[in-house]
Amino acid sequence: MIPALKKGARIVINDHCLPEPGQESPWDEKIIRTMDLVMLTLLNAQERTAGEFENLFWRADPRFVFKGVTRPKGCRMSIVEAVWAGEDFGAVAAVTAQTNGEKAVVVGM
């Protein structure tokens, strides 16, 4: 998608997003964690946390600006959103580095 994106384009994903343990009612917690196990056993995949979604966008291209995850009340699905910052990201030279598995953006002239 990156070659077709224009500055300000929004990427919106409707997916499950794993909350921190203990944030949900016991029933919802069971359903959410069971879905994660189903993804693992059937598809060799996993549900993601908000931090993992943010890291996924960053790894795809550091010019994505992660806006966050919103879960509508009464719904188990979440809305994950990122915005394409475009080619002139930061208007100064941006160097992206990865240190100890964490992301870092160093901006300088």
C-alpha positions as a Markdown table, in Angstrom:
| # | Residue | x | y | z |
|---|---|---|---|---|
| 1 | Met | 0.0 | 0.0 | 0.0 |
| 2 | Ile | 2.9 | 2.4 | 0.7 |
| 3 | Pro | 3.5 | 3.5 | -2.9 |
| 4 | Ala | -0.1 | 4.5 | -3.3 |
| 5 | Leu | -0.4 | 6.4 | 0.0 |
| 6 | Lys | -0.7 | 10.2 | 0.1 |
| 7 | Lys | 0.2 | 12.2 | 3.2 |
| 8 | Gly | -2.5 | 12.0 | 5.8 |
| 9 | Ala | -4.0 | 8.7 | 4.5 |
| 10 | Arg | -5.5 | 6.7 | 7.3 |
| 11 | Ile | -5.1 | 2.9 | 7.7 |
| 12 | Val | -8.0 | 1.5 | 9.7 |
| 13 | Ile | -8.1 | -2.1 | 10.9 |
| 14 | Asn | -11.0 | -3.8 | 12.6 |
| 15 | Asp | -9.4 | -6.6 | 14.7 |
| 16 | His | -9.2 | -8.1 | 18.2 |
| 17 | Cys | -6.6 | -6.3 | 20.3 |
| 18 | Leu | -5.4 | -8.1 | 23.5 |
| 19 | Pro | -5.9 | -6.0 | 26.6 |
| 20 | Glu | -3.6 | -6.3 | 29.6 |
| 21 | Pro | -4.6 | -9.3 | 31.8 |
| 22 | Gly | -7.2 | -8.5 | 34.4 |
| 23 | Gln | -8.7 | -5.5 | 32.5 |
| 24 | Glu | -11.9 | -7.4 | 31.4 |
| 25 | Ser | -14.6 | -9.3 | 33.1 |
| 26 | Pro | -13.7 | -12.9 | 33.8 |
| 27 | Trp | -16.1 | -14.0 | 31.0 |
| 28 | Asp | -14.7 | -11.6 | 28.4 |
| 29 | Glu | -11.1 | -12.4 | 29.5 |
| 30 | Lys | -11.8 | -16.1 | 28.8 |
| 31 | Ile | -13.2 | -15.4 | 25.4 |
| 32 | Ile | -10.4 | -13.1 | 24.4 |
| 33 | Arg | -7.6 | -15.4 | 25.6 |
| 34 | Thr | -9.3 | -18.4 | 24.0 |
| 35 | Met | -9.4 | -16.6 | 20.7 |
| 36 | Asp | -5.7 | -16.0 | 21.0 |
| 37 | Leu | -5.1 | -19.8 | 21.5 |
| 38 | Val | -7.4 | -20.6 | 18.5 |
| 39 | Met | -5.3 | -18.3 | 16.3 |
| 40 | Leu | -2.2 | -20.1 | 17.5 |
| 41 | Thr | -3.4 | -23.6 | 17.1 |
| 42 | Leu | -5.3 | -23.2 | 13.8 |
| 43 | Leu | -3.3 | -20.6 | 12.0 |
| 44 | Asn | 0.1 | -20.5 | 13.8 |
| 45 | Ala | -0.8 | -16.8 | 14.4 |
| 46 | Gln | -1.6 | -14.7 | 17.4 |
| 47 | Glu | -3.8 | -11.8 | 18.5 |
| 48 | Arg | -1.8 | -8.5 | 19.1 |
| 49 | Thr | -1.6 | -6.0 | 21.9 |
| 50 | Ala | -1.8 | -2.2 | 21.1 |
| 51 | Gly | 2.0 | -2.1 | 21.5 |
| 52 | Glu | 2.4 | -4.9 | 19.0 |
| 53 | Phe | 0.2 | -3.1 | 16.5 |
| 54 | Glu | 2.3 | 0.0 | 16.9 |
| 55 | Asn | 5.5 | -1.9 | 16.4 |
| 56 | Leu | 4.0 | -3.6 | 13.3 |
| 57 | Phe | 3.3 | -0.3 | 11.7 |
| 58 | Trp | 6.8 | 1.0 | 12.6 |
| 59 | Arg | 8.4 | -2.1 | 11.1 |
| 60 | Ala | 6.4 | -1.7 | 8.0 |
| 61 | Asp | 7.6 | 1.9 | 7.6 |
| 62 | Pro | 8.6 | 4.4 | 10.3 |
| 63 | Arg | 6.6 | 7.1 | 8.4 |
| 64 | Phe | 3.4 | 5.6 | 9.8 |
| 65 | Val | 2.2 | 7.5 | 12.8 |
| 66 | Phe | 0.3 | 5.1 | 15.1 |
| 67 | Lys | -2.8 | 6.8 | 16.4 |
| 68 | Gly | -3.9 | 4.0 | 18.8 |
| 69 | Val | -6.5 | 1.4 | 19.4 |
| 70 | Thr | -10.1 | 2.1 | 20.3 |
| 71 | Arg | -12.6 | -0.5 | 21.5 |
| 72 | Pro | -16.3 | 0.6 | 21.2 |
| 73 | Lys | -18.3 | -0.1 | 24.4 |
| 74 | Gly | -19.9 | -3.5 | 24.4 |
| 75 | Cys | -17.7 | -4.8 | 21.5 |
| 76 | Arg | -14.8 | -7.3 | 21.6 |
| 77 | Met | -13.4 | -6.0 | 18.3 |
| 78 | Ser | -11.1 | -2.9 | 18.2 |
| 79 | Ile | -10.4 | -0.2 | 15.7 |
| 80 | Val | -6.7 | 0.2 | 15.1 |
| 81 | Glu | -5.6 | 3.4 | 13.3 |
| 82 | Ala | -2.4 | 4.8 | 11.8 |
| 83 | Val | -1.7 | 7.8 | 9.6 |
| 84 | Trp | 0.8 | 8.0 | 6.7 |
| 85 | Ala | 3.1 | 10.9 | 7.4 |
| 86 | Gly | 4.4 | 11.1 | 3.9 |
| 87 | Glu | 7.7 | 11.7 | 2.2 |
| 88 | Asp | 8.5 | 14.9 | 4.0 |
| 89 | Phe | 8.3 | 13.3 | 7.4 |
| 90 | Gly | 9.5 | 15.8 | 10.0 |
| 91 | Ala | 10.8 | 18.3 | 7.3 |
| 92 | Val | 14.4 | 17.5 | 8.5 |
| 93 | Ala | 16.6 | 14.5 | 8.1 |
| 94 | Ala | 15.2 | 11.5 | 10.0 |
| 95 | Val | 17.3 | 8.6 | 10.8 |
| 96 | Thr | 15.7 | 5.5 | 12.2 |
| 97 | Ala | 17.5 | 3.1 | 14.4 |
| 98 | Gln | 16.6 | 0.0 | 16.3 |
| 99 | Thr | 18.2 | -0.6 | 19.7 |
| 100 | Asn | 17.5 | -3.6 | 21.9 |
| 101 | Gly | 14.3 | -4.4 | 20.0 |
| 102 | Glu | 12.9 | -0.9 | 20.8 |
| 103 | Lys | 12.2 | 1.7 | 18.2 |
| 104 | Ala | 13.8 | 5.1 | 18.1 |
| 105 | Val | 13.6 | 8.0 | 15.7 |
| 106 | Val | 16.5 | 10.4 | 15.8 |
| 107 | Val | 15.8 | 13.7 | 14.2 |
| 108 | Gly | 18.6 | 16.1 | 13.3 |
| 109 | Met | 19.7 | 18.6 | 10.7 |
